[in-house]
Amino acid sequence: MTKKDIVWVPSKGYIENANITRFMNTHNIMDYDELIDRSTRDIKWFWDAAVKDLGIEWFHPYDKVLDSSQGIEWTRWFCGGQLNIVHNCIDRYAQDEKKKDRLAIIWEGEDGKTRKVSYAELYRGVNQCANFLRKLGVKRGDRVGIYMPMALETIMGFFAILKIGAVAVPIFSGFGWHALANRLKIADARVVLTADGTTRRGKNIMIKEMVDRARSQSPVEHVVVYRHQGLKIDMGKGDYWWHDSIPAQPDQCECEVMESEDYSMIIFSSGTTGKPKGTVHTHGGALAQISKEVAYYFDVKKNDRFFWLTDIGWMMGPWMMIGVLFLGGTLFIYDGAPDFPGTDRLWDMIERHKVTILGISPTAIRLLMTYGEKPLADHDVTSLRILGSTGEPWDPESWMWFFEKIGKRRLPIINISGGTEIVGCFLSPLPITQLKPCTLRGPGVGMAIDVFDDQGHSVREEMGHLVACKPAPSMTRGFWNESDRYLETYWSQWPGIWYHGDWASVDKDGFWFLHGRSDDTIKVAGRRTGPAEIESILMGHTGVREAAVIGIPHEIKGEDLICFVVLKPQFFPTESLREELLDRVVKTMGKTLRPQAVKFVDDLPKTRSAKIVRRMVRAVYLGRDSGDVSSIENPGALEAIKKAH
């Protein structure tokens, strides 16, 4: 891509009013390039300046920004500082007469019911939940699981855990009992917050039933159950109804004073490969990173209404809760599917609730694209001012649809990428930067990122390994009870370098792009490629909605490519179309990477967060054990892989 590929240039209004512009003006930084250079060259200066600019409040100020004396892998941040995430996100607003009635959260269920709470109401609910947890014997440092749908009480429970100094363990509400038990056991969680159930596309999902089955293989002693759907469930020893227990508690609760390095969360990686990794995050590090990103990347202000289509168990759940509330904005949460009961559900909610910032995955956009423009045309979404995305690489067609049809070419797409391991982003545009389709623009501010070749040399204009050369406040403090595995995963490739496992590239204009996970790499006849690269080529065809590419063993080539393709409604599987798609790959990638086959399917297996699970596709296709499939929203798609033609 060249500069002629730039499709979005920030207006004077975006630049002048941006939070990041305020920061730049304070420090006499003239432009984007100077900002990235200075913030990544001198991270000590940047992070000190950022937490002051953001207004993070400390019970006791830190005396040292960072300490890497135990090695870069174990860097400590804001040493000597004392704070609590909850004080910064809720208490300071709720205790301010001028701010306490500000709208904190809007909730909507799949059935259309809505609820709203102010900062003062959220404060009282958090305090009551915190007091009940203490009554159950939860102490500072204890782990508490959260296995709940996206409800107001989920957020109250999350912050209640942090308020008393315990460690929140959010777990994806779509996991089956075995995956749930595994995570509760690893974290040694003796209390779980859950719900009777929820609905997905109009069908009841029995959440409490999964907890009951998991208890026999986990250390859980107490379960607090929120009556979300009014379902008939079993309540046994150690079970407590939320509505009976929590509202009866006092509505005042002092924040536990936490050291900056005290743990706040254990967030498990997706677990799509091997044993789940419990990433560990601190009060100081998580708050600094998340608040920086939501403030500078997404430009959230007190009048914004922020909506990211996510779940409590995915990193983006805690990320948006902490970031939006820290900035005094309004968080919109939705418990349901974006296209149910009608294909216009997402656009309808944006219009009714005047959402100003929308975050979504590329896969979800590809799903909504299949319905055409009519669902969108019936709704006014001009309240939106910023679009966001994460989770996987974009293909140009889907990115442009999002940009043109939703943003009307007037809104930036803040395409971020990082991971659970840093509860934040390595790469992100800013609302003051120009954009090319699919770009992540560059390193996040304060994030010293590079692209290495296989020998560990920095490269440009070619695909390489995404790495971090300096520490960041939110980098996981190891894996829970697995320090050696943490070091092996991220720090063993090159000394003192964080190896993230993503393919990335930087074009000649300095725009950064991602190309998928390096552990998905396919090597055909010595030539290396990533599935996302081939998938993007396939989805460039007007008839292709989605694609998943896997590598399979080949006696001569080492590996060969198999492509699974989902067609748009007006297209049908034919041999000529199959050849057309194969030729598209050859034209772009060369004859060596001509796929062995293109197979047509009606759907691809995805998690509820809309990630296509290639590992399971490959396992099923090769007749191998696909492992725990409880996180898959559409398990029937796995069966279809076996019969693909």
N, C-alpha and C positions, 0 to 999 in steps of 0.2 A: 504494500500500500504506500502511496505517496501523499503529499499534502493536499493534492486534489481530492483525496478520499475523505477529507474532513467534512462531516455533515452537520455538526453543531458547533456554533461559536457563541459563547456567553454574551448576553446583552449587558449594557451598562448597569442595568438594575440588578442583575445577578451578582455582578462583581462588587458594586458599591455596598450592597446590603448583606453580603455573606459574612458569616461568623469568622471564616478564615481570613477575610480581608481585614477585619478588626485586629486579628492577631498579627498579620503582616504589617499593618500600619504602626502598631505599637513598637515593633522591632525593626522598623525601617527596611523592610524587605520589599524589593521592587516588583518581582514577578515570580511566576511559578517555578522556574528553574532555580532561582536563587533560594526559594523556600525549601525545595527538596534537597538541594545541595547542603544548605546550612543545617537543616534539621536532622539529616542523616550523617553528616560529618561530625557534628557535636551533639550527640544524643543527650548528654548530661545537661547541657544548656537547654535543649528543646523541651525535655520532659519537665524540667523545673518551671520553665516559662509557660508551658501548656497548662499544668495543673493550677497555676496562679490565674491565667487568663480564663480558664473554665470556671473558676470559683469553687473548687473542691474545698470543703470545710474539714478541718482537722481538730480533734479534741486536744491534740498536742502536735506541734509542727515537727516535721522530719528534720534531721540534722545532716543527712547525706542522701543525695539523689539515688546513687546506686553503689553497690559493693560487689565486685567480682573476684574478691580475694580467694574464694573457694573454687574458682574456675568459672569461665563464662557460662557453663551449663547450669550453674547454681547461683546465678546473679540474684542478689537481694535488692529490693527497690524501696525508696522512701524510708530509709532506715531511721528508726527512732520515732517515726510518725505514728499517731494513733487516730483512728477514725472508725466509722461504720458506714457501710453502703446505705443502710436504711435511713440513717440521719440525713444523708445527702439527697436521697431520692424522695423521701416522704415527710419526715418529721419537721424539717426546716420550713416546708411550705405549710403544713397543717398547723403549725404553731405560730404562723404569721397571720394576723387578723386580715391583712389585705390580700392574702393569697390562699387562705384555707378553703374558700368556696370555689376555687378554680376547678374545672372539670378534669379529673385525672384519667378515668377509664370509661370507655363505652364498650359494652359487650353485646353481641348478637348471636343467637343460636340459629341452628339450621331451620327451626320451625318459625323463625321470624321474631321471636320474643327479644326484647332489648332491656338492658339495665344500664344505669349510669351511676358513678360515684364520684364525689369530690375528693380532694386531697384530705380534707378533714374526716370524711367517712371512711376512706381507705385507711387512714391512720388508726381509727378506732378498731376497724376490723382486723388489722395487722396486730394491734396490741392485744386484743382478746385472744386471737389464735396463739400469740407468743406466750401469753400467760397460761393457756391450757397446756401447751407443750412443756412448760416448766412444771406444771402440775403432774404431768406424766413422767417427770424425772429427767427430761432432756436437759443436758448441761452443755456448757461451752465446749466445742470440739466434737460433740456427738454428731453422727450423721443421720439425717432424716430424708427418707425417700419421698418423691412426689411423682405419683402415677395417676395423673388426672387429665381430663380434656381441657381445652382452653376455656376456663370459666373465671369469673371474678375471684372466686375463692381460691383458685389456683395461684393467682398473683398474691393474694393475702397470705396464703400459706408459705409461699416462697420467701417473701420479705420477713415474715414472722420468724422463720428459721434463722435467717441472717441476723435479725435484731437481737436475739438472745445469744449470739456467738456460736450457734451450731452450724453445721455444714449442710447445705442443700444438695440433694442428689436427684436432679430432674431426670425422669426416665420416659422415653417415648410411649405415649398412651396406646399405641397400636401394637406394642410387643405382646407376644403370648406369655404364658406363665413361666415357661422355662427360661426365656431371655430375661424376664423380670427377676426371677429368683437368682439368677447368676449375678446380676448387677447389685442386688441387695446384699448378697453374700459377700461379694468383693468389697463393698463399701462398709460392711458390718453395720447396716442400718437396722435399728431396733424399733423404729417408728416409721410408719408410712401414711402419707396423706393421699386419699383416693376419692373416688366417687362411685355411686351405685352403677352408673353407666353413662353412655352418651349415644348419639345417633350419627350415622354416616350414610348419606343418601337415603334417608328415611328409615334405615334399619337400626334396631337397637344393638348396641355393643355392650356386653356385660363386663364392665371393668372390674368391679369388686370380685367377681368370680375368679378372675385371673390372680388377684391378690390372695384369695383363699387357697388356691392351688399352689401358689409360690411359697406360702408360709412354711410348709413342711420341709422345704429345702433352703430356708433362709433364717437369719437370726431374729426376724421380726416378732416383737412382743405386743405392740399396740398398733391399731389401725383406726384412723379417723376418717369417717365416710361422709362426704358431702352428698346430699340427696339432690342430684342433678336432674334425673329423669322420672323419679317416682317409681322406679322399678322394684319388684319384689325380690329381695335378696336375703341371704342368711347373715345374721349378726351373731357372732359367737363371743367367747371369752377374749377380752382385750380389744373388742371392737367398740367404737364410740360414734354416735351420730353427731355430725358437725352442728346441726341445728339445736340439739339438746345440750351440747357441752360448751361450745365456744361463745355464743352470745351471752351466756350467764357469767362470763369472766369479766373482771375489771377492764375498763377501756383505756387505762393508762399503764404504760410499761416503759421503763427506762431502757435506752439503747446500751447494749454491752459495749464497753470501750475496747476496741480491737487494735492489736498491732497491725501495721501495714502488711506484714507478711503472714498474718493469721489467715487460715483457710476460710473461704466463703462458699465455694462450690466444688463438687466433683461432677464433671460432665463426661459421660461416656462417649467415646467415638462410636461411629455408626455400627460397628461390630459386623460389617459385611465380610470381613476376612479375619479368621482366627478369633482368639480370645479378646473380648472388649477391653479397651484401654481406658482407665479412669483418669482423665486429665484433671489436674488440681489447680485451682485458681484462688487468688488472695483478695482480701478487701481492697488494699491499695492498688495493686497491679490491675485487677479487673476493672475497677472504677475508672482509673486513669485512661486505660486503653479504650474502653467502651464509650465513655463520655467524649473523648477526643473524636472518635469516629462519628458518632451520631451528631455532634456539634459541627465538626468541620467538613465531613464528607456529605452528610445529608442536611446540614444547615438548619437543624431543628430549632425552633423558637417557641416561646410560650403559647402562641396562638395556633401552632400546627396540630393537625390530627394525623397521626402516624399509624399506618397499617402494613404489617408484613405477614403474609400468609405462611404461618409456621405452627409449630407445636412446642410445648414446654420442654420436651426432651431433645429437641434440636438446638444447637448453640444459639440460633437466632431468637429463640424464645426468651431466655434470660437476657440476652444482648439488648433486645428492644425494650424490655421492661426496665432495665437499669438505665439505659441511655435516654429514653424519652422522658421518664419521670425525673431523672436527675436534672434535665433541662426545663422542667416545669411545663412540659407539653401535655397533650392528650393522646392516650394510647387507645387505638381501636383494636379489639380482638374479636375473632369470629370462630365459632366452633361448628365447622361443617365443610362441605365441598364447595368449590368456587363456581360450579355449574349446576347447582341443585337448589330448589326444584326446577329452576329454569336456567337456560344457558346464559342468561344475562345477570345471574345473581351477583357476581363480583361488581359489575358496573352499577347495578342498582344500589348496592351498599355504599359505594363511593359517592354516588349522587346524593343519597338520603343523609349520609352522615358528614358530607362535605370533607372527605378525606383529602389532605393536601400532599401527603407523601405515601407512595405505594411501593412495596417491595414484593418481588415474586420470583419464581425460578423460571429458567428458559423452558423447561418441560411443561410447566403450567401454561405458559404463553402459547406453546405449540398446540396444546389441547384446546385452548380458547380460539385459536386461529381456525380450527376445523369447523367452527360454527359460523364463520364468515363475519361480515361487518354489521349485520342486522341487529344482533343483540346489543352491540355498542351504540348503534345509531339511535336507539330508543332512549338513551340516557345522556345526561349532561355531566361530563366528568371534568369540566373546566376548573373545578376547585383544585385539581392536582397541579403542583408546581415542580415536583421532583419525582423521578422514577428510580427504582432500585432493583438490583438483581444479584443473586449469588447461587452457589450450589453446583455449577457445572459450566463448561464452556458454551458460548452461544454459537449458533450458525448465523450467517449474515441475513438470511431471509427472515428468520424469526426476530432477530434484533431490529431489523428495519420495520417490521410490522408493529412491534411495540413502540418504536420511535415515531412512526408516521401515523398509525391509527389511534394510539392512545395519547401519545404526546403531541400529535399534530406538528411534529418537527420543531416545537417550541420548548420542549422540556429535555433536560439532560438525563441520560441513563447512568446512574452511579453504579457501575458494575464492580462489585467488590469480591475479593477472594482472600481467604486465610484458612481458618479452620478451628475446630473444637480445641485443638492444642494450644491456641493463642487467644481463644475466645474473642477473636477479632480478625483484622485484615492485614495482610502483607501488601496487597496492591489495591489501589482505589483511585478513581478520578476525584476531582473536586468540582464544585459547581461553578468555578471560575476557569475551568480548563476546556480547551477544544476537544472534540471527540471524533473518532473514526468508528465505523461499525465494529462491534464486538470488543473494543478495546477496554482495558482496565487503566489506561493512561500511564500510570507509573507507580513507583513505590508510595505507600502511605506515608504521610508526614511522620518523621521520627523513626521510620523503619528502614534500616540499612540493608537493602535487598539487591541481589545480583542474579545473573544468569551464567552458569558455569558449563563448560564442556566436560567430557568424561575425565579429562586430566586435571580438572579444577581450575581452569583458566577462564577469566571473564570473557564472554563473547557477545557480539551483536550481529543482528541480521541472520541469525541461524537459531534453530531450536536447541535448547539446553535445559539444564536442571535449575529450578528455582531454589535459591538459597538465601539465608540471612547471615550476614557477616558480623552483626552486633546484636546484643540482647535487646529484648523489649519487655516492658513491665508485666505484660500478661502472658508471657510464655509459661507453659505448665511447669509447676515445681515437681517434675518427675511424673510418673504414673503412680497411682495409689498403691503403695506397698510393692512397687516394681521399679526400683531405681535403675537397675541394670538394663531392663528392657527399654526404658526411656532413653538412656545413653546410646544403646545400640540402634534404636529407631531413628534418632535425629542427629546424633553427634559423631557417628562412627565413620561416615564417608570421607570427611576431611577434617583435620584437627581444628577445633574452634569454630566450625561452620555448621549452622543448622541446615540440614538437608530435608527439604519439605516434601519431596516426592511428587512435584508437579513439573510438567514440561512447560517452558515459557520461551518467549522470544521478544526481542526489542527491534523494531524496524528502524530504518535510517533516519526517521524524523523523531525518534525517541518515544514512540508509542509502544506500550507493552501489551502482550497478548498471552493467553493461556491455551494449552493444547491437550489438556487432559492429564490424568495421573500417570506417572512414570511406571508404577507397578502394573498398569494396564498395557504397557508397551508390547507391541507385536513386532517380531523380527522375521522378515520374509527374505530368504536368500541373502542374508547379511544386511538388508536394508531395514532400518528401524522406523516405525510409525506408531502413532497413537490412534486409538479407536475414534476419538473426537475428530481427527483430521479427515478420516474417510467418511464418517457420519455427516460432517458438514458438506462434503461434496455430494453425497446422496440427497441430502435435504435441500440442496440447491435446485433440484428438479421440481418443477411445478406440481408434480403429482405426489410427492412424498411428504408425509406429515411428520414421521419420526423414523429414526434408524438406530440400530445397535449393532456394533461390529465386534466380533471376537476373533481371537487367534486360536487355531487348532493345530495339533501336531502334524507334520508332513515329513515323510522319509527323506526327501531330497532338499527341500527348501528350509527345513527346520520348523517353520510355521506357515500356515496359509490363512487367508481371510474368509470368514463367513459373515454375510451381511443379512440382518433381519430388518425388513422394511414394512412400515405401516403406511398405507396409501390414504390419500384424501378421499372423501366420500364419492366424488365424481369420477374417480379412477379405479380401474379393475386390473387384477393380475393377468398379464399376458406374457408370452415368450418374447415378444418384441420389446415390451417395456423392460423386461429383465435384461435383455441385451443392451438396451439403451442406458440403463443404470451402470452396467459393467463397463461400458465404453466411456461413461463420464469419469469413472475412477481412473481408467487407463489414460485418458486424455490429460488429466491433471497430474497423476502420480507416476505414470509410466507403466510399461507392460509387466515389469517385475511384480508390481503390486496389484495386478488384476486379481480380484477376488475369485476364490474357487466357486462361490455360489452366492446368489441373491435369493433370499427366501421371503415370501410374503406372509405376514401375520396380521391379525386384526388388532392386536394390542401388544405392548411390551410390559414386562413386570416392573412395577415401581413401588417405592416406599410412599407413605402418605405425604412426605415432603417432596414428592414428585421426582425423585432420583431414579433413573433407570439402573437396574442392578445387573450389570454385565457379568459379574462373577457367577450369579445363579443361572443366567442364560447359558453361559459356557458349560457349567456343570451339568445342566439338564440335557443340553445338546450332546454332550459326550457320554451321557448315561451314568454320571457320577452323582454322589450324594450332594444335594444342594444346601445342606445344613439347615439352620433355623430359618424358616420362611415366614415367621409370625409378623415380621415388619412389612411384608408385602401386602399392599392394599388390594391387588387384583391377582390372587394366586392362580386363577384360571389361565392367565397369560403364560405361566410357566408350562402348563400342560400343553398349550398350543405350540410351544417351541418344538416339542417332540414331533408334532404332526405337520410342522411347517413345510411348505412345498415351494 
